[in-house]
């Protein structure tokens, strides 16, 4: 499953929104109504599902779905590079 699908699936599940309504420019807090606790649940679910670790400093910079995807893709890429080495 692609990173994009995993992220949208977890956002949909944790926030109770239709995955088709999740846009790249959707603001996770304002548009998708995620409070800080829900956002933390999303981060934990992504870390568990993809076997990655997202730094707090990276998570704090996330505003939009695009931002979240960038952070997650970066961590997935780092994991792949580490396995290849």
C-alpha positions in Angstrom: 0.0 0.0 0.0 1.3 3.5 -0.9 2.3 6.0 1.8 -0.4 8.3 0.5 -3.1 5.7 1.0 -1.8 4.8 4.5 -1.8 8.4 5.6 -5.2 9.2 4.2 -6.6 5.9 5.6 -5.4 6.7 9.1 -6.6 10.3 8.9 -10.0 9.0 7.8 -10.2 6.4 10.5 -8.9 8.6 13.4 -10.9 11.7 12.4 -14.1 10.1 11.1 -13.9 11.9 7.7 -14.4 10.4 4.3 -11.0 9.8 2.7 -12.2 11.3 -0.5 -12.7 14.6 1.2 -9.0 14.7 2.4 -7.1 17.1 0.1 -3.3 17.7 0.1 -3.9 21.3 1.2 -6.4 20.3 3.9 -5.2 21.7 7.3 -5.2 18.9 9.8 -6.3 21.0 12.7 -8.7 23.6 11.0 -10.2 21.7 8.1 -10.1 18.2 9.4 -10.9 19.2 13.1 -8.0 17.3 14.7 -7.1 18.5 18.2 -3.7 17.9 19.7 -4.7 14.5 21.1 -6.1 13.3 17.8 -3.0 14.5 16.0 -0.8 12.5 18.5 -3.0 9.4 17.8 -2.5 9.9 14.1 1.3 10.1 14.5 1.4 7.0 16.7 -0.7 5.1 14.2 1.5 6.1 11.3 4.6 5.1 13.3 3.1 1.7 14.1 1.7 1.0 10.7 4.9 2.0 8.8 7.5 1.0 11.4 9.0 4.5 11.5 9.8 7.1 14.1 8.6 10.7 13.6 10.6 13.3 15.6 8.5 15.7 17.7 10.3 18.6 16.0 9.1 17.3 12.6 5.5 16.7 13.8 5.3 20.2 15.2 5.9 21.7 11.7 2.9 19.8 10.2 -0.1 22.0 9.2 -1.5 20.4 6.1 -1.9 16.8 4.8 0.9 17.6 2.4 3.2 18.5 5.3 2.4 15.2 7.0 3.0 13.2 3.8 6.4 14.9 3.4 7.4 14.0 6.9 6.2 10.4 6.6 7.8 9.9 3.2 11.1 11.2 4.5 11.0 8.8 7.4 10.1 5.9 5.1 12.9 6.8 2.7 15.4 7.0 5.6 14.3 3.6 6.8 14.7 2.1 3.3 18.2 3.7 3.0 19.2 2.2 6.3 18.1 -1.3 5.3 19.9 -1.0 2.0 23.2 -0.1 3.7 
